[in-house]
Amino acid sequence: MSTGKGPLKGRAARLGRLMPSGPSSAARTPFVLLVFVLLGGGLIALLLLNSALNQGSFKLRELKDRTTELTDEEQALQRDVDDYAAPDALERRARELGMVPGGSPAFLGPDGKVLGEPSTAVAPKPSPSAKPAPPVSSNPQPNTATATSPTGGSPTSPGPTGSGPVRTAPAPASPTTSGR
């Protein structure tokens, strides 16, 4: 009697032919599908991430260009402010407005005492090389409208010739600097 592994006989042989002898391919199918889905999803996510980064880099470049443009504009405006704030430019514009250098000032002490002797400002005599500025009229056209006082009171008094009310021009704004 041989007790070994020999060929199957009878009913066992018929059953053995119905069963596959190797590993089942049906068990591999869900795993393969899972791997393909994971790889495809990873590739799609990578493409979306790449396009988002590219879009961000375009926006960053646009913002950097705009920052450079605005910085250049700020520097140009600061140069203009510095030019207008220069002492010689301020003096020239003040003279164009008819202003003259002030006299010596007087100061009030903490006790109310006046320190120093104030003097009035005197217009310097024009030099022969400088052209005198044309006089600026505050009321170039006759105006018959009634002007009211700044406090909201009655109309102003008639002008020196008695021809109608006198309107005063607003004082020009004093130049300011940015404080930088």
OpenMM code with the backbone's topology and positions (N, CA, C; nanometers):
from openmm import Vec3, app, unit

residues = "MET SER THR GLY LYS GLY PRO LEU LYS GLY ARG ALA ALA ARG LEU GLY ARG LEU MET PRO SER GLY PRO SER SER ALA ALA ARG THR PRO PHE VAL LEU LEU VAL PHE VAL LEU LEU GLY GLY GLY LEU ILE ALA LEU LEU LEU LEU ASN SER ALA LEU ASN GLN GLY SER PHE LYS LEU ARG GLU LEU LYS ASP ARG THR THR GLU LEU THR ASP GLU GLU GLN ALA LEU GLN ARG ASP VAL ASP ASP TYR ALA ALA PRO ASP ALA LEU GLU ARG ARG ALA ARG GLU LEU GLY MET VAL PRO GLY GLY SER PRO ALA PHE LEU GLY PRO ASP GLY LYS VAL LEU GLY GLU PRO SER THR ALA VAL ALA PRO LYS PRO SER PRO SER ALA LYS PRO ALA PRO PRO VAL SER SER ASN PRO GLN PRO ASN THR ALA THR ALA THR SER PRO THR GLY GLY SER PRO THR SER PRO GLY PRO THR GLY SER GLY PRO VAL ARG THR ALA PRO ALA PRO ALA SER PRO THR THR SER GLY ARG".split()
positions = [
    Vec3(0.0806, -0.1152, 0.0000),
    Vec3(0.0000, 0.0000, 0.0000),
    Vec3(0.0854, 0.1221, 0.0000),
    Vec3(0.0531, 0.1991, -0.0914),
    Vec3(0.1334, 0.3199, -0.0951),
    Vec3(0.0486, 0.4343, -0.0435),
    Vec3(0.1031, 0.5009, 0.0492),
    Vec3(0.0345, 0.6164, 0.1081),
    Vec3(0.1053, 0.7419, 0.0592),
    Vec3(0.0998, 0.7727, -0.0513),
    Vec3(0.1676, 0.8907, -0.1060),
    Vec3(0.0684, 0.9774, -0.1792),
    Vec3(0.1242, 1.0592, -0.2501),
    Vec3(0.0414, 1.1554, -0.3224),
    Vec3(0.0359, 1.1114, -0.4664),
    Vec3(-0.0491, 1.0405, -0.4935),
    Vec3(-0.0648, 0.9928, -0.6283),
    Vec3(-0.1805, 1.0603, -0.6945),
    Vec3(-0.2115, 1.0152, -0.8134),
    Vec3(-0.3234, 1.0763, -0.8826),
    Vec3(-0.4544, 1.0424, -0.8119),
    Vec3(-0.5451, 1.1369, -0.8202),
    Vec3(-0.6745, 1.1204, -0.7558),
    Vec3(-0.7614, 1.0305, -0.8413),
    Vec3(-0.8465, 0.9596, -0.7760),
    Vec3(-0.9307, 0.8680, -0.8501),
    Vec3(-1.0748, 0.8918, -0.8151),
    Vec3(-1.1550, 0.8650, -0.9079),
    Vec3(-1.2978, 0.8668, -0.8831),
    Vec3(-1.3538, 1.0096, -0.8696),
    Vec3(-1.4307, 1.0132, -0.7664),
    Vec3(-1.5009, 1.1401, -0.7440),
    Vec3(-1.4053, 1.2544, -0.7133),
    Vec3(-1.3010, 1.2342, -0.6441),
    Vec3(-1.2024, 1.3357, -0.6101),
    Vec3(-1.1369, 1.3895, -0.7359),
    Vec3(-1.1157, 1.3053, -0.8345),
    Vec3(-1.0540, 1.3498, -0.9587),
    Vec3(-1.1475, 1.4426, -1.0340),
    Vec3(-1.2741, 1.4069, -1.0350),
    Vec3(-1.3706, 1.4952, -1.1034),
    Vec3(-1.3794, 1.6311, -1.0339),
    Vec3(-1.3812, 1.6333, -0.9045),
    Vec3(-1.3862, 1.7609, -0.8301),
    Vec3(-1.2567, 1.8397, -0.8499),
    Vec3(-1.1467, 1.7745, -0.8578),
    Vec3(-1.0176, 1.8407, -0.8773),
    Vec3(-1.0087, 1.9121, -1.0105),
    Vec3(-1.0780, 1.8561, -1.1115),
    Vec3(-1.0762, 1.9221, -1.2423),
    Vec3(-1.1628, 2.0478, -1.2431),
    Vec3(-1.2655, 2.0522, -1.1622),
    Vec3(-1.3513, 2.1708, -1.1571),
    Vec3(-1.2840, 2.2888, -1.0849),
    Vec3(-1.2000, 2.2631, -0.9910),
    Vec3(-1.1319, 2.3681, -0.9136),
    Vec3(-1.0035, 2.4082, -0.9847),
    Vec3(-0.9766, 2.5414, -0.9963),
    Vec3(-0.8498, 2.5815, -1.0586),
    Vec3(-0.7348, 2.5448, -0.9665),
    Vec3(-0.6267, 2.5074, -1.0266),
    Vec3(-0.5137, 2.4631, -0.9471),
    Vec3(-0.4240, 2.5783, -0.9011),
    Vec3(-0.4223, 2.6960, -0.9725),
    Vec3(-0.3361, 2.8097, -0.9365),
    Vec3(-0.4126, 2.9140, -0.8554),
    Vec3(-0.3450, 3.0273, -0.8239),
    Vec3(-0.4130, 3.1338, -0.7492),
    Vec3(-0.5245, 3.1940, -0.8333),
    Vec3(-0.6260, 3.2401, -0.7686),
    Vec3(-0.7453, 3.2895, -0.8370),
    Vec3(-0.7207, 3.4289, -0.8943),
    Vec3(-0.7614, 3.4547, -1.0185),
    Vec3(-0.7490, 3.5873, -1.0794),
    Vec3(-0.8630, 3.6775, -1.0349),
    Vec3(-0.9715, 3.6190, -0.9869),
    Vec3(-1.0854, 3.6982, -0.9406),
    Vec3(-1.0494, 3.7761, -0.8150),
    Vec3(-0.9621, 3.7278, -0.7336),
    Vec3(-0.9221, 3.7974, -0.6111),
    Vec3(-0.8305, 3.9151, -0.6434),
    Vec3(-0.7613, 3.9129, -0.7554),
    Vec3(-0.6697, 4.0213, -0.7933),
    Vec3(-0.7424, 4.1425, -0.8507),
    Vec3(-0.8560, 4.1294, -0.9081),
    Vec3(-0.9253, 4.2363, -0.9786),
    Vec3(-0.9557, 4.3571, -0.8891),
    Vec3(-1.0104, 4.3463, -0.7703),
    Vec3(-1.0351, 4.4654, -0.6872),
    Vec3(-0.9059, 4.5373, -0.6483),
    Vec3(-0.7998, 4.4618, -0.6236),
    Vec3(-0.6718, 4.5243, -0.5879),
    Vec3(-0.6166, 4.6053, -0.7043),
    Vec3(-0.6217, 4.5497, -0.8245),
    Vec3(-0.5713, 4.6193, -0.9430),
    Vec3(-0.6537, 4.7455, -0.9684),
    Vec3(-0.7853, 4.7357, -0.9547),
    Vec3(-0.8696, 4.8534, -0.9726),
    Vec3(-0.8373, 4.9612, -0.8675),
    Vec3(-0.8152, 4.9200, -0.7443),
    Vec3(-0.7800, 5.0145, -0.6384),
    Vec3(-0.6493, 5.0860, -0.6701),
    Vec3(-0.5497, 5.0143, -0.7175),
    Vec3(-0.4202, 5.0741, -0.7534),
    Vec3(-0.4378, 5.1741, -0.8671),
    Vec3(-0.5159, 5.1376, -0.9705),
    Vec3(-0.5376, 5.2296, -1.0821),
    Vec3(-0.6133, 5.3563, -1.0373),
    Vec3(-0.7121, 5.3399, -0.9521),
    Vec3(-0.7879, 5.4556, -0.9025),
    Vec3(-0.6975, 5.5467, -0.8200),
    Vec3(-0.6146, 5.4890, -0.7346),
    Vec3(-0.5223, 5.5703, -0.6541),
    Vec3(-0.4209, 5.6436, -0.7420),
    Vec3(-0.3646, 5.5745, -0.8406),
    Vec3(-0.2687, 5.6401, -0.9314),
    Vec3(-0.3362, 5.7498, -1.0130),
    Vec3(-0.4539, 5.7234, -1.0650),
    Vec3(-0.5262, 5.8252, -1.1435),
    Vec3(-0.5631, 5.9455, -1.0568),
    Vec3(-0.6128, 5.9193, -0.9370),
    Vec3(-0.6477, 6.0294, -0.8460),
    Vec3(-0.5251, 6.1114, -0.8077),
    Vec3(-0.4138, 6.0438, -0.7859),
    Vec3(-0.2898, 6.1140, -0.7534),
    Vec3(-0.2429, 6.2029, -0.8670),
    Vec3(-0.2525, 6.1511, -0.9897),
    Vec3(-0.2120, 6.2307, -1.1062),
    Vec3(-0.3034, 6.3529, -1.1242),
    Vec3(-0.4331, 6.3328, -1.1074),
    Vec3(-0.5267, 6.4455, -1.1205),
    Vec3(-0.5004, 6.5490, -1.0118),
    Vec3(-0.4776, 6.5035, -0.8877),
    Vec3(-0.4476, 6.5967, -0.7784),
    Vec3(-0.3176, 6.6718, -0.8054),
    Vec3(-0.2184, 6.6019, -0.8594),
    Vec3(-0.0910, 6.6660, -0.8923),
    Vec3(-0.1092, 6.7716, -1.0010),
    Vec3(-0.1903, 6.7434, -1.1022),
    Vec3(-0.2167, 6.8412, -1.2076),
    Vec3(-0.2904, 6.9637, -1.1530),
    Vec3(-0.3896, 6.9405, -1.0674),
    Vec3(-0.4624, 7.0533, -1.0074),
    Vec3(-0.3707, 7.1383, -0.9197),
    Vec3(-0.2860, 7.0735, -0.8418),
    Vec3(-0.1919, 7.1469, -0.7567),
    Vec3(-0.0934, 7.2275, -0.8412),
    Vec3(-0.0453, 7.1666, -0.9486),
    Vec3(0.0493, 7.2352, -1.0368),
    Vec3(-0.0157, 7.3579, -1.1024),
    Vec3(-0.1394, 7.3433, -1.1485),
    Vec3(-0.2059, 7.4579, -1.2121),
    Vec3(-0.2352, 7.5676, -1.1096),
    Vec3(-0.2698, 7.5310, -0.9851),
    Vec3(-0.2926, 7.6313, -0.8810),
    Vec3(-0.1632, 7.7060, -0.8489),
    Vec3(-0.0527, 7.6353, -0.8442),
    Vec3(0.0761, 7.7011, -0.8191),
    Vec3(0.1141, 7.7944, -0.9331),
    Vec3(0.0892, 7.7520, -1.0568),
    Vec3(0.1181, 7.8387, -1.1713),
    Vec3(0.0313, 7.9641, -1.1683),
    Vec3(-0.0953, 7.9476, -1.1358),
    Vec3(-0.1847, 8.0634, -1.1278),
    Vec3(-0.1372, 8.1580, -1.0175),
    Vec3(-0.0949, 8.1026, -0.9051),
    Vec3(-0.0425, 8.1848, -0.7959),
    Vec3(0.0843, 8.2580, -0.8352),
    Vec3(0.1702, 8.1923, -0.9127),
    Vec3(0.2939, 8.2592, -0.9541),
    Vec3(0.2649, 8.3726, -1.0521),
    Vec3(0.1637, 8.3553, -1.1384),
    Vec3(0.1254, 8.4653, -1.2278),
    Vec3(0.0728, 8.5835, -1.1482),
    Vec3(-0.0105, 8.5570, -1.0500),
    Vec3(-0.0661, 8.6630, -0.9658),
    Vec3(0.0454, 8.7317, -0.8876),
    Vec3(0.1407, 8.6533, -0.8362),
    Vec3(0.2533, 8.7102, -0.7624),
    Vec3(0.3364, 8.8017, -0.8524),
    Vec3(0.3614, 8.7598, -0.9741),
    Vec3(0.4390, 8.8417, -1.0679),
    Vec3(0.3655, 8.9722, -1.0994),
    Vec3(0.2334, 8.9617, -1.1176),
    Vec3(0.1527, 9.0806, -1.1448),
    Vec3(0.1573, 9.1778, -1.0265),
    Vec3(0.1484, 9.1255, -0.9061),
    Vec3(0.1536, 9.2105, -0.7865),
    Vec3(0.2920, 9.2734, -0.7679),
    Vec3(0.3974, 9.1977, -0.7993),
    Vec3(0.5332, 9.2540, -0.7904),
    Vec3(0.5513, 9.3672, -0.8905),
    Vec3(0.5006, 9.3484, -1.0122),
    Vec3(0.5097, 9.4548, -1.1131),
    Vec3(0.4334, 9.5785, -1.0673),
    Vec3(0.3152, 9.5589, -1.0116),
    Vec3(0.2342, 9.6719, -0.9628),
    Vec3(0.3044, 9.7418, -0.8461),
    Vec3(0.3679, 9.6644, -0.7581),
    Vec3(0.4417, 9.7226, -0.6455),
    Vec3(0.5582, 9.8065, -0.6965),
    Vec3(0.6294, 9.7566, -0.7948),
    Vec3(0.7408, 9.8318, -0.8530),
    Vec3(0.6906, 9.9614, -0.9155),
    Vec3(0.5808, 9.9529, -0.9875),
    Vec3(0.5219, 10.0705, -1.0514),
    Vec3(0.4809, 10.1745, -0.9466),
    Vec3(0.4150, 10.1299, -0.8409),
    Vec3(0.3708, 10.2229, -0.7362),
    Vec3(0.4888, 10.2802, -0.6574),
    Vec3(0.5939, 10.2025, -0.6392),
    Vec3(0.7134, 10.2521, -0.5707),
    Vec3(0.7794, 10.3618, -0.6538),
    Vec3(0.7872, 10.3401, -0.7845),
    Vec3(0.8443, 10.4433, -0.8715),
    Vec3(0.7605, 10.5711, -0.8662),
    Vec3(0.6292, 10.5552, -0.8688),
    Vec3(0.5412, 10.6715, -0.8614),
    Vec3(0.5569, 10.7447, -0.7280),
    Vec3(0.5682, 10.6677, -0.6193),
    Vec3(0.5868, 10.7295, -0.4873),
    Vec3(0.7171, 10.8082, -0.4822),
    Vec3(0.8240, 10.7521, -0.5384),
    Vec3(0.9525, 10.8211, -0.5381),
    Vec3(0.9459, 10.9490, -0.6210),
    Vec3(0.8767, 10.9447, -0.7344),
    Vec3(0.8628, 11.0657, -0.8164),
    Vec3(0.7843, 11.1729, -0.7406),
    Vec3(0.6763, 11.1322, -0.6740),
    Vec3(0.5973, 11.2285, -0.5958),
    Vec3(0.6783, 11.2834, -0.4786),
    Vec3(0.7592, 11.1990, -0.4154),
    Vec3(0.8426, 11.2468, -0.3042),
    Vec3(0.9466, 11.3459, -0.3546),
    Vec3(1.0014, 11.3223, -0.4745),
    Vec3(1.0962, 11.4193, -0.5317),
    Vec3(1.0267, 11.5531, -0.5564),
    Vec3(0.9014, 11.5489, -0.6061),
    Vec3(0.8259, 11.6719, -0.6278),
    Vec3(0.8019, 11.7454, -0.4960),
    Vec3(0.7645, 11.6708, -0.3923),
    Vec3(0.7415, 11.7329, -0.2608),
    Vec3(0.8707, 11.7940, -0.2090),
    Vec3(0.9815, 11.7228, -0.2231),
    Vec3(1.1101, 11.7754, -0.1772),
    Vec3(1.1492, 11.9007, -0.2551),
    Vec3(1.1212, 11.9012, -0.3868),
    Vec3(1.1525, 12.0201, -0.4667),
    Vec3(1.0680, 12.1391, -0.4228),
    Vec3(0.9393, 12.1159, -0.3959),
    Vec3(0.8519, 12.2250, -0.3520),
    Vec3(0.8846, 12.2712, -0.2108),
    Vec3(0.9400, 12.1831, -0.1288),
    Vec3(0.9699, 12.2171, 0.0101),
    Vec3(1.1088, 12.2793, 0.0259),
    Vec3(1.1872, 12.2854, -0.0790),
    Vec3(1.3201, 12.3452, -0.0706),
    Vec3(1.3064, 12.4935, -0.0362),
    Vec3(1.3963, 12.5463, 0.0471),
    Vec3(1.3847, 12.6859, 0.0896),
    Vec3(1.3801, 12.7858, -0.0262),
    Vec3(1.4612, 12.7658, -0.1291),
    Vec3(1.4605, 12.8616, -0.2398),
    Vec3(1.3281, 12.8557, -0.3171),
    Vec3(1.2697, 12.7366, -0.3312),
    Vec3(1.1411, 12.7250, -0.3999),
    Vec3(1.0304, 12.7900, -0.3161),
    Vec3(1.0352, 12.7703, -0.1848),
    Vec3(0.9353, 12.8340, -0.0978),
    Vec3(0.9467, 12.9862, -0.1048),
    Vec3(1.0696, 13.0361, -0.1048),
    Vec3(1.0886, 13.1817, -0.1117),
    Vec3(1.0376, 13.2362, -0.2448),
    Vec3(1.0689, 13.1672, -0.3533),
    Vec3(1.0250, 13.2126, -0.4851),
    Vec3(0.8718, 13.2161, -0.4935),
    Vec3(0.8059, 13.1102, -0.4465),
    Vec3(0.6597, 13.1076, -0.4516),
    Vec3(0.5985, 13.2113, -0.3584),
    Vec3(0.6614, 13.2358, -0.2445),
    Vec3(0.6103, 13.3377, -0.1524),
    Vec3(0.6199, 13.4757, -0.2173),
    Vec3(0.7303, 13.5018, -0.2844),
    Vec3(0.7441, 13.6319, -0.3530),
    Vec3(0.6411, 13.6450, -0.4650),
    Vec3(0.6135, 13.5342, -0.5364),
    Vec3(0.5115, 13.5371, -0.6420),
    Vec3(0.3743, 13.5697, -0.5843),
    Vec3(0.3508, 13.5301, -0.4613),
    Vec3(0.2234, 13.5586, -0.3950),
    Vec3(0.2219, 13.6980, -0.3305),
    Vec3(0.3327, 13.7707, -0.3394),
    Vec3(0.3390, 13.9052, -0.2837),
    Vec3(0.3821, 13.9082, -0.1379),
    Vec3(0.4346, 13.8015, -0.0867),
    Vec3(0.4798, 13.7983, 0.0519),
    Vec3(0.6194, 13.8572, 0.0622),
    Vec3(0.6516, 13.9090, 0.1777),
    Vec3(0.7846, 13.9649, 0.2033),
    Vec3(0.8394, 13.8985, 0.3292),
    Vec3(0.9720, 13.8997, 0.3451),
    Vec3(1.0296, 13.8410, 0.4667),
    Vec3(0.9833, 13.9194, 0.5895),
    Vec3(0.9566, 13.8481, 0.6966),
    Vec3(0.9079, 13.9103, 0.8188),
    Vec3(1.0192, 13.9862, 0.8908),
    Vec3(0.9776, 14.0779, 0.9756),
    Vec3(1.0736, 14.1524, 1.0578),
    Vec3(1.1145, 14.0695, 1.1779),
    Vec3(1.1776, 14.1366, 1.2735),
    Vec3(1.2195, 14.0626, 1.3914),
    Vec3(1.0977, 14.0355, 1.4794),
    Vec3(1.0871, 13.9160, 1.5322),
    Vec3(0.9688, 13.8803, 1.6107),
    Vec3(0.9820, 13.9212, 1.7567),
    Vec3(0.8726, 13.9215, 1.8249),
    Vec3(0.8696, 13.9402, 1.9694),
    Vec3(0.8115, 13.8136, 2.0288),
    Vec3(0.8509, 13.7825, 2.1501),
    Vec3(0.8065, 13.6596, 2.2147),
    Vec3(0.7378, 13.6925, 2.3458),
    Vec3(0.6427, 13.6105, 2.3817),
    Vec3(0.5762, 13.6232, 2.5104),
    Vec3(0.6361, 13.5208, 2.6045),
    Vec3(0.6796, 13.5684, 2.7210),
    Vec3(0.7341, 13.4786, 2.8215),
    Vec3(0.6217, 13.4093, 2.8963),
    Vec3(0.6539, 13.3098, 2.9792),
    Vec3(0.5514, 13.2384, 3.0542),
    Vec3(0.4758, 13.3293, 3.1526),
    Vec3(0.5407, 13.4369, 3.1925),
    Vec3(0.4758, 13.5289, 3.2860),
    Vec3(0.3962, 13.6374, 3.2134),
    Vec3(0.3904, 13.6334, 3.0787),
    Vec3(0.3137, 13.7308, 3.0012),
    Vec3(0.3950, 13.8514, 2.9599),
    Vec3(0.5235, 13.8537, 2.9883),
    Vec3(0.6107, 13.9639, 2.9527),
    Vec3(0.6509, 13.9539, 2.8051),
    Vec3(0.6573, 14.0670, 2.7357),
    Vec3(0.6977, 14.0710, 2.5953),
    Vec3(0.8490, 14.0782, 2.5908),
    Vec3(0.9090, 13.9842, 2.5187),
    Vec3(1.0548, 13.9802, 2.5050),
    Vec3(1.0910, 14.0182, 2.3621),
    Vec3(1.1766, 14.1164, 2.3450),
    Vec3(1.2200, 14.1594, 2.2137),
    Vec3(1.1356, 14.2741, 2.1627),
    Vec3(1.1839, 14.3369, 2.0571),
    Vec3(1.1152, 14.4493, 1.9943),
    Vec3(1.0659, 14.4047, 1.8570),
    Vec3(0.9355, 14.3952, 1.8363),
    Vec3(0.8864, 14.3552, 1.7043),
    Vec3(0.9055, 14.4680, 1.6035),
    Vec3(0.9274, 14.4274, 1.4804),
    Vec3(0.9369, 14.5270, 1.3732),
    Vec3(0.8485, 14.4792, 1.2579),
    Vec3(0.8067, 14.5734, 1.1766),
    Vec3(0.7188, 14.5392, 1.0641),
    Vec3(0.8012, 14.4885, 0.9465),
    Vec3(0.7379, 14.4104, 0.8648),
    Vec3(0.8042, 14.3583, 0.7459),
    Vec3(0.8039, 14.4664, 0.6392),
    Vec3(0.9185, 14.4811, 0.5755),
    Vec3(0.9330, 14.5816, 0.4711),
    Vec3(0.9662, 14.5094, 0.3415),
    Vec3(0.8962, 14.5455, 0.2354),
    Vec3(0.9221, 14.4838, 0.1058),
    Vec3(1.0568, 14.5309, 0.0542),
    Vec3(1.1421, 14.4375, 0.0110),
    Vec3(1.2712, 14.4787, -0.0444),
    Vec3(1.2500, 14.5486, -0.1784),
    Vec3(1.3424, 14.6370, -0.2076),
    Vec3(1.3338, 14.7093, -0.3351),
    Vec3(1.3671, 14.6124, -0.4477),
    Vec3(1.2881, 14.6162, -0.5549),
    Vec3(1.3155, 14.5243, -0.6657),
    Vec3(1.4478, 14.5588, -0.7326),
    Vec3(1.5189, 14.4554, -0.7705),
    Vec3(1.6454, 14.4763, -0.8403),
    Vec3(1.6159, 14.5105, -0.9859),
    Vec3(1.7049, 14.5811, -1.0515),
    Vec3(1.6800, 14.6212, -1.1901),
    Vec3(1.6681, 14.5013, -1.2841),
    Vec3(1.7302, 14.3909, -1.2537),
    Vec3(1.7244, 14.2758, -1.3442),
    Vec3(1.5945, 14.1961, -1.3284),
    Vec3(1.5302, 14.2079, -1.2144),
    Vec3(1.4084, 14.1306, -1.1908),
    Vec3(1.2871, 14.2048, -1.2443),
    Vec3(1.1988, 14.1335, -1.3146),
    Vec3(1.0758, 14.1932, -1.3649),
    Vec3(0.9756, 14.1987, -1.2500),
    Vec3(0.9071, 14.3106, -1.2335),
    Vec3(0.8041, 14.3121, -1.1295),
    Vec3(0.6862, 14.2265, -1.1730),
    Vec3(0.6273, 14.1600, -1.0758),
    Vec3(0.5121, 14.0746, -1.1048),
    Vec3(0.3914, 14.1633, -1.1300),
    Vec3(0.3045, 14.1261, -1.2235),
    Vec3(0.1850, 14.2064, -1.2481),
    Vec3(0.0956, 14.2028, -1.1241),
    Vec3(0.0288, 14.3137, -1.0956),
    Vec3(-0.0562, 14.3161, -0.9772),
    Vec3(-0.1723, 14.2183, -0.9934),
    Vec3(-0.2050, 14.1525, -0.8855),
    Vec3(-0.3130, 14.0556, -0.8863),
    Vec3(-0.4359, 14.1214, -0.8277),
    Vec3(-0.5428, 14.1222, -0.9059),
    Vec3(-0.6668, 14.1825, -0.8598),
    Vec3(-0.7506, 14.0756, -0.7927),
    Vec3(-0.8034, 14.1061, -0.6746),
    Vec3(-0.8857, 14.0069, -0.6059),
    Vec3(-1.0274, 14.0056, -0.6618),
    Vec3(-1.0662, 14.1095, -0.7381),
    Vec3(-1.2001, 14.1157, -0.7945),
    Vec3(-1.1897, 14.1707, -0.9366),
    Vec3(-1.1508, 14.0869, -1.0349),
    Vec3(-1.1272, 14.1372, -1.1694),
    Vec3(-1.2528, 14.1858, -1.2402),
    Vec3(-1.3698, 14.1327, -1.2100),
    Vec3(-1.4920, 14.1757, -1.2760),
    Vec3(-1.5831, 14.2403, -1.1722),
    Vec3(-1.6569, 14.3418, -1.2139),
    Vec3(-1.7474, 14.4021, -1.1170),
    Vec3(-1.8535, 14.2998, -1.0760),
    Vec3(-1.8811, 14.2982, -0.9489),
    Vec3(-1.9766, 14.2028, -0.8964),
    Vec3(-2.0816, 14.2790, -0.8172),
    Vec3(-2.2063, 14.2624, -0.8526),
    Vec3(-2.3111, 14.3359, -0.7833),
    Vec3(-2.3826, 14.2489, -0.6816),
    Vec3(-2.3357, 14.1239, -0.6639),
    Vec3(-2.3991, 14.0355, -0.5654),
    Vec3(-2.3624, 14.0816, -0.4255),
    Vec3(-2.4476, 14.0516, -0.3328),
    Vec3(-2.4237, 14.0911, -0.1943),
    Vec3(-2.3468, 13.9798, -0.1255),
    Vec3(-2.2388, 14.0168, -0.0595),
    Vec3(-2.1596, 13.9193, 0.0145),
    Vec3(-2.1949, 13.9304, 0.1613),
    Vec3(-2.1955, 13.8176, 0.2290),
    Vec3(-2.2230, 13.8200, 0.3718),
    Vec3(-2.0944, 13.7995, 0.4478),
    Vec3(-2.0930, 13.8410, 0.5696),
    Vec3(-1.9729, 13.8267, 0.6510),
    Vec3(-1.9558, 13.6805, 0.6889),
    Vec3(-1.8314, 13.6376, 0.7239),
    Vec3(-1.8075, 13.4980, 0.7577),
    Vec3(-1.8862, 13.4527, 0.8805),
    Vec3(-1.9284, 13.5448, 0.9645),
    Vec3(-2.0017, 13.5041, 1.0844),
    Vec3(-2.1493, 13.4870, 1.0564),
    Vec3(-2.1924, 13.5094, 0.9326),
    Vec3(-2.3319, 13.4901, 0.8963),
    Vec3(-2.4175, 13.6123, 0.9265),
    Vec3(-2.3562, 13.7279, 0.9444),
    Vec3(-2.4299, 13.8492, 0.9775),
    Vec3(-2.4828, 13.9173, 0.8542),
    Vec3(-2.4876, 14.0476, 0.8588),
    Vec3(-2.5443, 14.1276, 0.7504),
    Vec3(-2.4464, 14.1408, 0.6347),
    Vec3(-2.4944, 14.1886, 0.5203),
    Vec3(-2.4065, 14.2063, 0.4045),
    Vec3(-2.2936, 14.3031, 0.4376),
    Vec3(-2.1858, 14.2894, 0.3598),
    Vec3(-2.0689, 14.3746, 0.3827),
    Vec3(-2.0989, 14.5169, 0.3405),
    Vec3(-2.0172, 14.6050, 0.3883),
    Vec3(-2.0372, 14.7475, 0.3585),
    Vec3(-1.9975, 14.7779, 0.2157),
    Vec3(-2.0470, 14.8862, 0.1598),
    Vec3(-2.0117, 14.9207, 0.0220),
    Vec3(-1.8635, 14.9493, 0.0103),
    Vec3(-1.8124, 14.9369, -0.1119),
    Vec3(-1.6713, 14.9590, -0.1385),
    Vec3(-1.6335, 15.1047, -0.1248),
    Vec3(-1.5063, 15.1351, -0.1466),
    Vec3(-1.4568, 15.2713, -0.1266),
    Vec3(-1.5242, 15.3729, -0.2170),
    Vec3(-1.5698, 15.3335, -0.3347),
    Vec3(-1.6339, 15.4299, -0.4235),
    Vec3(-1.7836, 15.4325, -0.4044),
    Vec3(-1.8350, 15.3461, -0.3220),
    Vec3(-1.9778, 15.3421, -0.2987),
    Vec3(-2.0528, 15.2742, -0.4115),
    Vec3(-1.9823, 15.2018, -0.4993),
    Vec3(-2.0464, 15.1415, -0.6157),
    Vec3(-2.1101, 15.0070, -0.5847),
    Vec3(-2.0763, 14.9456, -0.4769),
    Vec3(-2.1347, 14.8159, -0.4451),
    Vec3(-2.0549, 14.7470, -0.3364),
    Vec3(-2.0978, 14.6302, -0.2969),
    Vec3(-2.0272, 14.5596, -0.1906),
    Vec3(-1.8912, 14.5099, -0.2381),
    Vec3(-1.8007, 14.4929, -0.1454),
    Vec3(-1.6655, 14.4452, -0.1744),
    Vec3(-1.6562, 14.2999, -0.1320),
    Vec3(-1.6072, 14.2183, -0.2205),
    Vec3(-1.5846, 14.0775, -0.1858),
    Vec3(-1.4356, 14.0578, -0.1698),
    Vec3(-1.3985, 13.9871, -0.0690),
    Vec3(-1.2562, 13.9605, -0.0487),
    Vec3(-1.2247, 13.8221, -0.1014),
    Vec3(-1.1051, 13.8084, -0.1581),
    Vec3(-1.0617, 13.6790, -0.2106),
    Vec3(-1.0161, 13.5934, -0.0938),
    Vec3(-1.0366, 13.4646, -0.1014),
    Vec3(-0.9890, 13.3783, 0.0063),
    Vec3(-0.8373, 13.3790, 0.0099),
    Vec3(-0.7836, 13.3655, 0.1292),
    Vec3(-0.6383, 13.3641, 0.1453),
    Vec3(-0.5828, 13.2395, 0.0787),
    Vec3(-0.4675, 13.2499, 0.0103),
    Vec3(-0.4099, 13.1318, -0.0539),
    Vec3(-0.3656, 13.0325, 0.0530),
    Vec3(-0.3765, 12.9053, 0.0188),
    Vec3(-0.3359, 12.8009, 0.1120),
    Vec3(-0.1845, 12.8027, 0.1249),
    Vec3(-0.1382, 12.7861, 0.2466),
    Vec3(0.0057, 12.7847, 0.2670),
    Vec3(0.0605, 12.6480, 0.2272),
    Vec3(0.1786, 12.6447, 0.1673),
    Vec3(0.2352, 12.5176, 0.1249),
    Vec3(0.2728, 12.4343, 0.2480),
    Vec3(0.2543, 12.3060, 0.2376),
    Vec3(0.2898, 12.2176, 0.3471),
    Vec3(0.3869, 12.1123, 0.2956),
    Vec3(0.4534, 12.0476, 0.3861),
    Vec3(0.5413, 11.9380, 0.3484),
    Vec3(0.4912, 11.8115, 0.4128),
    Vec3(0.5439, 11.7025, 0.3689),
    Vec3(0.4957, 11.5733, 0.4176),
    Vec3(0.5532, 11.5395, 0.5533),
    Vec3(0.6529, 11.6154, 0.6005),
    Vec3(0.7112, 11.5879, 0.7307),
    Vec3(0.8120, 11.4747, 0.7279),
    Vec3(0.8563, 11.4345, 0.6130),
    Vec3(0.9559, 11.3271, 0.6047),
    Vec3(1.0944, 11.3841, 0.6052),
] * unit.nanometer
topology = app.Topology()
chain = topology.addChain("A")
for resn in residues:
    res = topology.addResidue(resn, chain)
    for name in ("N", "CA", "C"):
        topology.addAtom(name, app.Element.getBySymbol(name[0]), res)
